[in-house]
Amino acid sequence: MTKARCLAGAALAAALFALAAAPASAETLFKIVTVKDDITVGLNDAELKEFGGDAGGIAKAIAAKGSLTLWQYAVTQKDGERMVAPRAKIGVLAASSLRVEPYKQPFKVLLHE
């Protein structure tokens, strides 16, 4: 094996290791649907884990506590690029007709505070 190939392989391995070791600070979006309207909310990894890791856990937390304070997200545009960004902290009240579902979209998602 040539020296250049060894260096290239080492650089690739280091890059992959750095990606695997980087903390996952992702924002996961959910749509909260009621009979009146729907809103998109975002939870970071720690918040999502606290609520059980999925939409069902969030719905159970809302029902058990009666309300939750979450970050509302909306599509915005900055420097010509569309993205989903935190808009405001909102209160979500429990209701018999409330549904929580995962929400996927094609834009970059910004983290909340």
N, CA, C and O atoms as a Tinker XYZ file with bonds, in Angstrom:
   452  protein
     1  N      0.852000   -1.174000    0.000000    73     2
     2  CA     0.000000    0.000000    0.000000    64     1     3
     3  C      0.899000    1.239000    0.000000    63     2     4     5
     4  O      1.913000    1.273000    0.697000    81     3
     5  N      0.535000    2.226000   -0.762000    73     3     6
     6  CA     1.358000    3.429000   -0.840000    64     5     7
     7  C      1.101000    4.318000    0.370000    63     6     8     9
     8  O      0.085000    4.212000    1.057000    81     7
     9  N      2.070000    5.196000    0.597000    73     7    10
    10  CA     1.965000    6.114000    1.737000    64     9    11
    11  C      0.745000    7.034000    1.593000    63    10    12    13
    12  O      0.068000    7.325000    2.579000    81    11
    13  N      0.467000    7.489000    0.371000    73    11    14
    14  CA    -0.678000    8.372000    0.133000    64    13    15
    15  C     -1.992000    7.672000    0.455000    63    14    16    17
    16  O     -2.905000    8.274000    1.019000    81    15
    17  N     -2.079000    6.382000    0.087000    73    15    18
    18  CA    -3.299000    5.621000    0.386000    64    17    19
    19  C     -3.464000    5.431000    1.884000    63    18    20    21
    20  O     -4.580000    5.510000    2.397000    81    19
    21  N     -2.374000    5.182000    2.591000    73    19    22
    22  CA    -2.447000    5.027000    4.046000    64    21    23
    23  C     -2.925000    6.317000    4.709000    63    22    24    25
    24  O     -3.766000    6.289000    5.608000    81    23
    25  N     -2.376000    7.451000    4.253000    73    23    26
    26  CA    -2.788000    8.735000    4.813000    64    25    27
    27  C     -4.249000    9.031000    4.509000    63    26    28    29
    28  O     -4.974000    9.530000    5.370000    81    27
    29  N     -4.683000    8.731000    3.297000    73    27    30
    30  CA    -6.071000    8.958000    2.925000    64    29    31
    31  C     -6.995000    8.080000    3.758000    63    30    32    33
    32  O     -8.047000    8.533000    4.210000    81    31
    33  N     -6.606000    6.836000    3.960000    73    31    34
    34  CA    -7.405000    5.924000    4.772000    64    33    35
    35  C     -7.465000    6.381000    6.219000    63    34    36    37
    36  O     -8.518000    6.292000    6.851000    81    35
    37  N     -6.359000    6.867000    6.751000    73    35    38
    38  CA    -6.325000    7.354000    8.131000    64    37    39
    39  C     -7.194000    8.600000    8.281000    63    38    40    41
    40  O     -7.896000    8.751000    9.281000    81    39
    41  N     -7.149000    9.489000    7.296000    73    39    42
    42  CA    -7.966000   10.702000    7.348000    64    41    43
    43  C     -9.452000   10.360000    7.298000    63    42    44    45
    44  O    -10.255000   10.953000    8.019000    81    43
    45  N     -9.814000    9.406000    6.449000    73    43    46
    46  CA   -11.210000    8.990000    6.351000    64    45    47
    47  C    -11.670000    8.355000    7.660000    63    46    48    49
    48  O    -12.773000    8.637000    8.130000    81    47
    49  N    -10.843000    7.509000    8.247000    73    47    50
    50  CA   -11.192000    6.867000    9.516000    64    49    51
    51  C    -11.356000    7.912000   10.622000    63    50    52    53
    52  O    -12.276000    7.810000   11.434000    81    51
    53  N    -10.482000    8.906000   10.659000    73    51    54
    54  CA   -10.579000    9.959000   11.672000    64    53    55
    55  C    -11.859000   10.769000   11.492000    63    54    56    57
    56  O    -12.512000   11.122000   12.474000    81    55
    57  N    -12.220000   11.063000   10.250000    73    55    58
    58  CA   -13.447000   11.822000    9.988000    64    57    59
    59  C    -14.678000   11.041000   10.409000    63    58    60    61
    60  O    -15.592000   11.603000   11.012000    81    59
    61  N    -14.714000    9.749000   10.096000    73    59    62
    62  CA   -15.854000    8.925000   10.494000    64    61    63
    63  C    -15.944000    8.798000   12.012000    63    62    64    65
    64  O    -17.038000    8.818000   12.575000    81    63
    65  N    -14.794000    8.666000   12.675000    73    63    66
    66  CA   -14.782000    8.580000   14.135000    64    65    67
    67  C    -15.296000    9.873000   14.746000    63    66    68    69
    68  O    -16.056000    9.839000   15.713000    81    67
    69  N    -14.896000   11.008000   14.200000    73    67    70
    70  CA   -15.345000   12.303000   14.716000    64    69    71
    71  C    -16.854000   12.449000   14.564000    63    70    72    73
    72  O    -17.515000   12.968000   15.463000    81    71
    73  N    -17.407000   12.001000   13.445000    73    71    74
    74  CA   -18.858000   12.067000   13.247000    64    73    75
    75  C    -19.591000   11.169000   14.237000    63    74    76    77
    76  O    -20.629000   11.553000   14.776000    81    75
    77  N    -19.057000    9.983000   14.475000    73    75    78
    78  CA   -19.709000    9.051000   15.397000    64    77    79
    79  C    -19.618000    9.549000   16.832000    63    78    80    81
    80  O    -20.529000    9.309000   17.624000    81    79
    81  N    -18.531000   10.241000   17.183000    73    79    82
    82  CA   -18.330000   10.707000   18.548000    64    81    83
    83  C    -19.035000   12.026000   18.832000    63    82    84    85
    84  O    -19.194000   12.406000   19.992000    81    83
    85  N    -19.457000   12.725000   17.792000    73    83    86
    86  CA   -20.117000   14.029000   17.983000    64    85    87
    87  C    -21.449000   13.831000   18.690000    63    86    88    89
    88  O    -22.180000   12.891000   18.379000    81    87
    89  N    -21.773000   14.702000   19.634000    73    87    90
    90  CA   -23.050000   14.557000   20.329000    64    89    91
    91  C    -24.212000   14.799000   19.392000    63    90    92    93
    92  O    -24.159000   15.679000   18.532000    81    91
    93  N    -25.255000   14.021000   19.561000    73    91    94
    94  CA   -26.442000   14.181000   18.732000    64    93    95
    95  C    -27.287000   15.293000   19.328000    63    94    96    97
    96  O    -27.989000   15.089000   20.318000    81    95
    97  N    -27.216000   16.446000   18.733000    73    95    98
    98  CA   -28.004000   17.581000   19.231000    64    97    99
    99  C    -29.048000   17.932000   18.191000    63    98   100   101
   100  O    -29.098000   19.053000   17.684000    81    99
   101  N    -29.868000   16.965000   17.888000    73    99   102
   102  CA   -30.878000   17.149000   16.859000    64   101   103
   103  C    -32.170000   17.664000   17.463000    63   102   104   105
   104  O    -32.431000   17.522000   18.657000    81   103
   105  N    -32.945000   18.248000   16.621000    73   103   106
   106  CA   -34.269000   18.716000   17.002000    64   105   107
   107  C    -35.259000   17.814000   16.270000    63   106   108   109
   108  O    -35.166000   17.648000   15.054000    81   107
   109  N    -36.202000   17.235000   17.003000    73   107   110
   110  CA   -37.205000   16.369000   16.411000    64   109   111
   111  C    -38.536000   17.111000   16.419000    63   110   112   113
   112  O    -38.960000   17.647000   17.443000    81   111
   113  N    -39.182000   17.132000   15.264000    73   111   114
   114  CA   -40.433000   17.873000   15.132000    64   113   115
   115  C    -41.644000   16.951000   15.259000    63   114   116   117
   116  O    -41.622000   15.799000   14.828000    81   115
   117  N    -42.700000   17.495000   15.865000    73   115   118
   118  CA   -43.967000   16.796000   16.001000    64   117   119
   119  C    -45.082000   17.764000   15.652000    63   118   120   121
   120  O    -44.967000   18.969000   15.875000    81   119
   121  N    -46.158000   17.230000   15.105000    73   119   122
   122  CA   -47.340000   18.031000   14.823000    64   121   123
   123  C    -48.382000   17.665000   15.878000    63   122   124   125
   124  O    -48.702000   16.492000   16.074000    81   123
   125  N    -48.901000   18.685000   16.551000    73   123   126
   126  CA   -49.970000   18.490000   17.518000    64   125   127
   127  C    -51.264000   18.923000   16.833000    63   126   128   129
   128  O    -51.422000   20.078000   16.440000    81   127
   129  N    -52.184000   17.967000   16.701000    73   127   130
   130  CA   -53.404000   18.177000   15.937000    64   129   131
   131  C    -54.607000   18.168000   16.881000    63   130   132   133
   132  O    -54.758000   17.263000   17.702000    81   131
   133  N    -55.458000   19.184000   16.753000    73   131   134
   134  CA   -56.719000   19.242000   17.495000    64   133   135
   135  C    -57.843000   19.432000   16.482000    63   134   136   137
   136  O    -57.586000   19.535000   15.282000    81   135
   137  N    -59.063000   19.477000   16.950000    73   135   138
   138  CA   -60.187000   19.691000   16.031000    64   137   139
   139  C    -60.152000   21.087000   15.438000    63   138   140   141
   140  O    -60.681000   21.299000   14.347000    81   139
   141  N    -59.547000   22.038000   16.120000    73   139   142
   142  CA   -59.489000   23.422000   15.642000    64   141   143
   143  C    -58.328000   23.698000   14.701000    63   142   144   145
   144  O    -58.519000   24.314000   13.653000    81   143
   145  N    -57.121000   23.250000   15.058000    73   143   146
   146  CA   -55.943000   23.568000   14.264000    64   145   147
   147  C    -54.826000   22.563000   14.559000    63   146   148   149
   148  O    -55.018000   21.582000   15.278000    81   147
   149  N    -53.673000   22.836000   13.990000    73   147   150
   150  CA   -52.497000   22.027000   14.299000    64   149   151
   151  C    -51.285000   22.942000   14.368000    63   150   152   153
   152  O    -51.218000   23.973000   13.697000    81   151
   153  N    -50.327000   22.537000   15.198000    73   151   154
   154  CA   -49.092000   23.304000   15.362000    64   153   155
   155  C    -47.922000   22.344000   15.293000    63   154   156   157
   156  O    -48.058000   21.154000   15.577000    81   155
   157  N    -46.781000   22.869000   14.916000    73   155   158
   158  CA   -45.555000   22.078000   14.874000    64   157   159
   159  C    -44.706000   22.487000   16.059000    63   158   160   161
   160  O    -44.485000   23.674000   16.299000    81   159
   161  N    -44.228000   21.492000   16.803000    73   159   162
   162  CA   -43.365000   21.741000   17.953000    64   161   163
   163  C    -42.071000   20.960000   17.778000    63   162   164   165
   164  O    -42.026000   19.951000   17.075000    81   163
   165  N    -41.020000   21.446000   18.432000    73   163   166
   166  CA   -39.729000   20.783000   18.357000    64   165   167
   167  C    -39.210000   20.449000   19.740000    63   166   168   169
   168  O    -39.353000   21.231000   20.679000    81   167
   169  N    -38.604000   19.276000   19.853000    73   167   170
   170  CA   -37.993000   18.840000   21.105000    64   169   171
   171  C    -36.560000   18.419000   20.820000    63   170   172   173
   172  O    -36.286000   17.760000   19.817000    81   171
   173  N    -35.645000   18.802000   21.707000    73   171   174
   174  CA   -34.276000   18.332000   21.548000    64   173   175
   175  C    -34.168000   16.920000   22.121000    63   174   176   177
   176  O    -35.138000   16.397000   22.670000    81   175
   177  N    -33.012000   16.311000   21.997000    73   175   178
   178  CA   -32.840000   14.917000   22.412000    64   177   179
   179  C    -33.170000   14.695000   23.889000    63   178   180   181
   180  O    -33.804000   13.698000   24.235000    81   179
   181  N    -32.750000   15.609000   24.758000    73   179   182
   182  CA   -33.001000   15.463000   26.196000    64   181   183
   183  C    -34.491000   15.543000   26.504000    63   182   184   185
   184  O    -35.010000   14.751000   27.290000    81   183
   185  N    -35.181000   16.504000   25.882000    73   183   186
   186  CA   -36.621000   16.646000   26.093000    64   185   187
   187  C    -37.371000   15.423000   25.579000    63   186   188   189
   188  O    -38.286000   14.921000   26.231000    81   187
   189  N    -36.974000   14.958000   24.414000    73   187   190
   190  CA   -37.635000   13.804000   23.826000    64   189   191
   191  C    -37.470000   12.577000   24.717000    63   190   192   193
   192  O    -38.413000   11.812000   24.917000    81   191
   193  N    -36.276000   12.400000   25.243000    73   191   194
   194  CA   -36.012000   11.273000   26.143000    64   193   195
   195  C    -36.872000   11.376000   27.401000    63   194   196   197
   196  O    -37.400000   10.374000   27.883000    81   195
   197  N    -37.010000   12.590000   27.930000    73   195   198
   198  CA   -37.827000   12.826000   29.130000    64   197   199
   199  C    -39.280000   12.405000   28.912000    63   198   200   201
   200  O    -39.934000   11.938000   29.845000    81   199
   201  N    -39.789000   12.567000   27.689000    73   199   202
   202  CA   -41.179000   12.241000   27.382000    64   201   203
   203  C    -41.341000   10.856000   26.766000    63   202   204   205
   204  O    -42.396000   10.556000   26.207000    81   203
   205  N    -40.335000   10.020000   26.854000    73   203   206
   206  CA   -40.483000    8.649000   26.384000    64   205   207
   207  C    -39.985000    8.376000   24.979000    63   206   208   209
   208  O    -40.043000    7.233000   24.524000    81   207
   209  N    -39.496000    9.390000   24.276000    73   207   210
   210  CA   -38.844000    9.168000   22.991000    64   209   211
   211  C    -39.726000    9.126000   21.762000    63   210   212   213
   212  O    -39.220000    8.940000   20.655000    81   211
   213  N    -41.042000    9.296000   21.921000    73   211   214
   214  CA   -41.888000    9.254000   20.729000    64   213   215
   215  C    -43.165000   10.074000   20.929000    63   214   216   217
   216  O    -43.395000   10.650000   21.992000    81   215
   217  N    -43.983000   10.109000   19.884000    73   215   218
   218  CA   -45.209000   10.903000   19.913000    64   217   219
   219  C    -46.161000   10.426000   21.009000    63   218   220   221
   220  O    -46.817000   11.242000   21.656000    81   219
   221  N    -46.240000    9.125000   21.219000    73   219   222
   222  CA   -47.110000    8.583000   22.258000    64   221   223
   223  C    -46.710000    9.054000   23.640000    63   222   224   225
   224  O    -47.566000    9.342000   24.476000    81   223
   225  N    -45.409000    9.135000   23.884000    73   223   226
   226  CA   -44.918000    9.612000   25.173000    64   225   227
   227  C    -45.257000   11.071000   25.410000    63   226   228   229
   228  O    -45.579000   11.468000   26.530000    81   227
   229  N    -45.184000   11.874000   24.345000    73   227   230
   230  CA   -45.535000   13.285000   24.464000    64   229   231
   231  C    -47.031000   13.424000   24.756000    63   230   232   233
   232  O    -47.421000   14.213000   25.617000    81   231
   233  N    -47.868000   12.666000   24.048000    73   231   234
   234  CA   -49.313000   12.717000   24.276000    64   233   235
   235  C    -49.651000   12.291000   25.701000    63   234   236   237
   236  O    -50.505000   12.901000   26.344000    81   235
   237  N    -48.986000   11.246000   26.202000    73   235   238
   238  CA   -49.221000   10.784000   27.575000    64   237   239
   239  C    -48.807000   11.850000   28.587000    63   238   240   241
   240  O    -49.489000   12.052000   29.592000    81   239
   241  N    -47.686000   12.533000   28.322000    73   239   242
   242  CA   -47.219000   13.585000   29.238000    64   241   243
   243  C    -48.205000   14.752000   29.275000    63   242   244   245
   244  O    -48.476000   15.305000   30.341000    81   243
   245  N    -48.734000   15.120000   28.127000    73   243   246
   246  CA   -49.719000   16.205000   28.085000    64   245   247
   247  C    -50.971000   15.803000   28.865000    63   246   248   249
   248  O    -51.504000   16.594000   29.641000    81   247
   249  N    -51.434000   14.573000   28.655000    73   247   250
   250  CA   -52.642000   14.107000   29.340000    64   249   251
   251  C    -52.416000   14.002000   30.847000    63   250   252   253
   252  O    -53.284000   14.382000   31.632000    81   251
   253  N    -51.256000   13.490000   31.252000    73   251   254
   254  CA   -50.975000   13.294000   32.676000    64   253   255
   255  C    -50.779000   14.618000   33.410000    63   254   256   257
   256  O    -51.260000   14.785000   34.530000    81   255
   257  N    -50.077000   15.555000   32.786000    73   255   258
   258  CA   -49.775000   16.830000   33.438000    64   257   259
   259  C    -50.860000   17.883000   33.211000    63   258   260   261
   260  O    -50.932000   18.871000   33.941000    81   259
   261  N    -51.697000   17.672000   32.206000    73   259   262
   262  CA   -52.729000   18.652000   31.889000    64   261   263
   263  C    -52.257000   19.715000   30.918000    63   262   264   265
   264  O    -53.063000   20.291000   30.186000    81   263
   265  N    -50.945000   19.986000   30.904000    73   263   266
   266  CA   -50.372000   20.943000   29.953000    64   265   267
   267  C    -48.863000   20.759000   29.894000    63   266   268   269
   268  O    -48.251000   20.238000   30.826000    81   267
   269  N    -48.280000   21.190000   28.799000    73   267   270
   270  CA   -46.827000   21.194000   28.613000    64   269   271
   271  C    -46.437000   22.495000   27.950000    63   270   272   273
   272  O    -47.200000   23.058000   27.164000    81   271
   273  N    -45.244000   22.972000   28.269000    73   271   274
   274  CA   -44.682000   24.125000   27.583000    64   273   275
   275  C    -43.668000   23.595000   26.576000    63   274   276   277
   276  O    -42.716000   22.909000   26.947000    81   275
   277  N    -43.877000   23.915000   25.299000    73   275   278
   278  CA   -43.029000   23.420000   24.216000    64   277   279
   279  C    -42.668000   24.573000   23.283000    63   278   280   281
   280  O    -43.297000   25.631000   23.317000    81   279
   281  N    -41.656000   24.360000   22.454000    73   279   282
   282  CA   -41.290000   25.352000   21.450000    64   281   283
   283  C    -42.083000   25.117000   20.178000    63   282   284   285
   284  O    -42.058000   24.020000   19.620000    81   283
   285  N    -42.790000   26.145000   19.716000    73   283   286
   286  CA   -43.484000   26.092000   18.436000    64   285   287
   287  C    -42.478000   26.409000   17.338000    63   286   288   289
   288  O    -41.637000   27.294000   17.494000    81   287
   289  N    -42.568000   25.683000   16.230000    73   287   290
   290  CA   -41.671000   25.877000   15.092000    64   289   291
   291  C    -42.460000   26.307000   13.870000    63   290   292   293
   292  O    -43.626000   25.945000   13.715000    81   291
   293  N    -41.815000   27.087000   12.993000    73   291   294
   294  CA   -42.438000   27.542000   11.753000    64   293   295
   295  C    -41.366000   27.659000   10.669000    63   294   296   297
   296  O    -40.186000   27.852000   10.961000    81   295
   297  N    -41.796000   27.541000    9.430000    73   295   298
   298  CA   -40.882000   27.704000    8.291000    64   297   299
   299  C    -40.560000   29.177000    8.150000    63   298   300   301
   300  O    -41.448000   30.028000    8.200000    81   299
   301  N    -39.279000   29.469000    7.973000    73   299   302
   302  CA   -38.819000   30.839000    7.781000    64   301   303
   303  C    -37.753000   30.835000    6.683000    63   302   304   305
   304  O    -37.350000   29.773000    6.208000    81   303
   305  N    -37.310000   32.001000    6.291000    73   303   306
   306  CA   -36.292000   32.106000    5.256000    64   305   307
   307  C    -35.201000   33.054000    5.712000    63   306   308   309
   308  O    -35.481000   34.151000    6.195000    81   307
   309  N    -33.949000   32.628000    5.557000    73   307   310
   310  CA   -32.806000   33.459000    5.919000    64   309   311
   311  C    -31.746000   33.308000    4.845000    63   310   312   313
   312  O    -31.347000   32.193000    4.510000    81   311
   313  N    -31.292000   34.424000    4.309000    73   311   314
   314  CA   -30.282000   34.436000    3.249000    64   313   315
   315  C    -30.683000   33.553000    2.069000    63   314   316   317
   316  O    -29.842000   32.874000    1.479000    81   315
   317  N    -31.970000   33.567000    1.730000    73   315   318
   318  CA   -32.450000   32.796000    0.590000    64   317   319
   319  C    -32.659000   31.319000    0.856000    63   318   320   321
   320  O    -33.082000   30.586000   -0.038000    81   319
   321  N    -32.373000   30.866000    2.067000    73   319   322
   322  CA   -32.536000   29.447000    2.400000    64   321   323
   323  C    -33.735000   29.274000    3.327000    63   322   324   325
   324  O    -33.856000   29.962000    4.340000    81   323
   325  N    -34.614000   28.351000    2.966000    73   323   326
   326  CA   -35.776000   28.064000    3.817000    64   325   327
   327  C    -35.350000   27.094000    4.905000    63   326   328   329
   328  O    -34.591000   26.155000    4.664000    81   327
   329  N    -35.853000   27.342000    6.109000    73   327   330
   330  CA   -35.548000   26.485000    7.247000    64   329   331
   331  C    -36.701000   26.518000    8.229000    63   330   332   333
   332  O    -37.588000   27.368000    8.146000    81   331
   333  N    -36.674000   25.583000    9.155000    73   331   334
   334  CA   -37.684000   25.543000   10.208000    64   333   335
   335  C    -36.997000   26.022000   11.480000    63   334   336   337
   336  O    -35.973000   25.471000   11.883000    81   335
   337  N    -37.561000   27.050000   12.110000    73   335   338
   338  CA   -36.920000   27.679000   13.264000    64   337   339
   339  C    -37.908000   27.818000   14.414000    63   338   340   341
   340  O    -39.119000   27.872000   14.200000    81   339
   341  N    -37.378000   27.877000   15.650000    73   339   342
   342  CA   -38.262000   28.099000   16.789000    64   341   343
   343  C    -38.934000   29.466000   16.672000    63   342   344   345
   344  O    -38.295000   30.459000   16.325000    81   343
   345  N    -40.226000   29.500000   16.965000    73   343   346
   346  CA   -40.988000   30.743000   16.841000    64   345   347
   347  C    -41.283000   31.336000   18.213000    63   346   348   349
   348  O    -41.051000   32.522000   18.449000    81   347
   349  N    -41.798000   30.497000   19.119000    73   347   350
   350  CA   -42.152000   30.966000   20.458000    64   349   351
   351  C    -42.398000   29.763000   21.355000    63   350   352   353
   352  O    -42.718000   28.672000   20.884000    81   351
   353  N    -42.241000   29.983000   22.656000    73   351   354
   354  CA   -42.613000   28.955000   23.621000    64   353   355
   355  C    -44.112000   29.052000   23.826000    63   354   356   357
   356  O    -44.651000   30.134000   24.060000    81   355
   357  N    -44.779000   27.914000   23.736000    73   355   358
   358  CA   -46.231000   27.896000   23.863000    64   357   359
   359  C    -46.670000   26.878000   24.904000    63   358   360   361
   360  O    -45.917000   25.967000   25.250000    81   359
   361  N    -47.874000   27.035000   25.395000    73   359   362
   362  CA   -48.465000   26.067000   26.293000    64   361   363
   363  C    -49.442000   25.201000   25.520000    63   362   364   365
   364  O    -50.282000   25.708000   24.777000    81   363
   365  N    -49.330000   23.888000   25.698000    73   363   366
   366  CA   -50.240000   22.946000   25.056000    64   365   367
   367  C    -51.101000   22.338000   26.152000    63   366   368   369
   368  O    -50.589000   21.716000   27.082000    81   367
   369  N    -52.422000   22.523000   26.037000    73   367   370
   370  CA   -53.364000   22.023000   27.035000    64   369   371
   371  C    -53.930000   20.681000   26.606000    63   370   372   373
   372  O    -54.152000   20.439000   25.420000    81   371
   373  N    -54.161000   19.817000   27.577000    73   371   374
   374  CA   -54.744000   18.516000   27.294000    64   373   375
   375  C    -56.168000   18.683000   26.784000    63   374   376   377
   376  O    -56.912000   19.529000   27.279000    81   375
   377  N    -56.547000   17.879000   25.799000    73   375   378
   378  CA   -57.902000   17.881000   25.253000    64   377   379
   379  C    -58.219000   16.469000   24.800000    63   378   380   381
   380  O    -57.321000   15.717000   24.422000    81   379
   381  N    -59.471000   16.115000   24.837000    73   379   382
   382  CA   -59.850000   14.751000   24.453000    64   381   383
   383  C    -59.614000   14.490000   22.965000    63   382   384   385
   384  O    -59.496000   13.337000   22.550000    81   383
   385  N    -59.545000   15.540000   22.171000    73   383   386
   386  CA   -59.368000   15.371000   20.731000    64   385   387
   387  C    -57.949000   15.698000   20.274000    63   386   388   389
   388  O    -57.742000   16.018000   19.103000    81   387
   389  N    -56.982000   15.625000   21.164000    73   387   390
   390  CA   -55.603000   15.966000   20.831000    64   389   391
   391  C    -54.879000   14.752000   20.247000    63   390   392   393
   392  O    -55.043000   13.631000   20.729000    81   391
   393  N    -54.082000   14.983000   19.211000    73   391   394
   394  CA   -53.276000   13.915000   18.610000    64   393   395
   395  C    -51.877000   14.460000   18.387000    63   394   396   397
   396  O    -51.715000   15.601000   17.953000    81   395
   397  N    -50.852000   13.642000   18.684000    73   395   398
   398  CA   -49.454000   14.017000   18.457000    64   397   399
   399  C    -48.887000   13.038000   17.439000    63   398   400   401
   400  O    -49.011000   11.823000   17.597000    81   399
   401  N    -48.262000   13.576000   16.390000    73   399   402
   402  CA   -47.677000   12.713000   15.362000    64   401   403
   403  C    -46.321000   13.243000   14.927000    63   402   404   405
   404  O    -46.092000   14.452000   14.942000    81   403
   405  N    -45.417000   12.342000   14.539000    73   403   406
   406  CA   -44.106000   12.797000   14.033000    64   405   407
   407  C    -44.299000   13.659000   12.796000    63   406   408   409
   408  O    -45.241000   13.460000   12.029000    81   407
   409  N    -43.396000   14.624000   12.608000    73   407   410
   410  CA   -43.511000   15.545000   11.484000    64   409   411
   411  C    -42.171000   15.620000   10.764000    63   410   412   413
   412  O    -41.161000   15.992000   11.361000    81   411
   413  N    -42.161000   15.275000    9.505000    73   411   414
   414  CA   -40.958000   15.333000    8.670000    64   413   415
   415  C    -41.130000   16.433000    7.639000    63   414   416   417
   416  O    -42.227000   16.649000    7.123000    81   415
   417  N    -40.043000   17.126000    7.344000    73   415   418
   418  CA   -40.063000   18.167000    6.333000    64   417   419
   419  C    -38.681000   18.260000    5.703000    63   418   420   421
   420  O    -37.707000   17.788000    6.291000    81   419
   421  N    -38.574000   18.859000    4.522000    73   419   422
   422  CA   -37.308000   18.846000    3.792000    64   421   423
   423  C    -36.311000   19.940000    4.189000    63   422   424   425
   424  O    -35.188000   19.952000    3.684000    81   423
   425  N    -36.693000   20.851000    5.075000    73   423   426
   426  CA   -35.833000   21.983000    5.382000    64   425   427
   427  C    -34.937000   21.701000    6.583000    63   426   428   429
   428  O    -35.213000   20.815000    7.392000    81   427
   429  N    -33.884000   22.457000    6.679000    73   427   430
   430  CA   -32.987000   22.413000    7.840000    64   429   431
   431  C    -33.769000   22.863000    9.083000    63   430   432   433
   432  O    -34.569000   23.796000    9.012000    81   431
   433  N    -33.533000   22.197000   10.219000    73   431   434
   434  CA   -34.224000   22.536000   11.455000    64   433   435
   435  C    -33.225000   23.174000   12.417000    63   434   436   437
   436  O    -32.191000   22.580000   12.723000    81   435
   437  N    -33.528000   24.379000   12.895000    73   435   438
   438  CA   -32.675000   25.071000   13.846000    64   437   439
   439  C    -33.028000   24.649000   15.274000    63   438   440   441
   440  O    -34.178000   24.315000   15.559000    81   439
   441  N    -32.052000   24.664000   16.158000    73   439   442
   442  CA   -32.267000   24.275000   17.552000    64   441   443
   443  C    -32.845000   25.425000   18.358000    63   442   444   445
   444  O    -32.582000   26.593000   18.071000    81   443
   445  N    -33.633000   25.088000   19.368000    73   443   446
   446  CA   -34.113000   26.122000   20.284000    64   445   447
   447  C    -33.181000   26.230000   21.467000    63   446   448   449
   448  O    -32.285000   25.404000   21.642000    81   447
   449  N    -33.394000   27.258000   22.287000    73   447   450
   450  CA   -32.513000   27.541000   23.424000    64   449   451
   451  C    -32.583000   26.474000   24.474000    63   450   452
   452  O    -31.900000   26.565000   25.494000    81   451
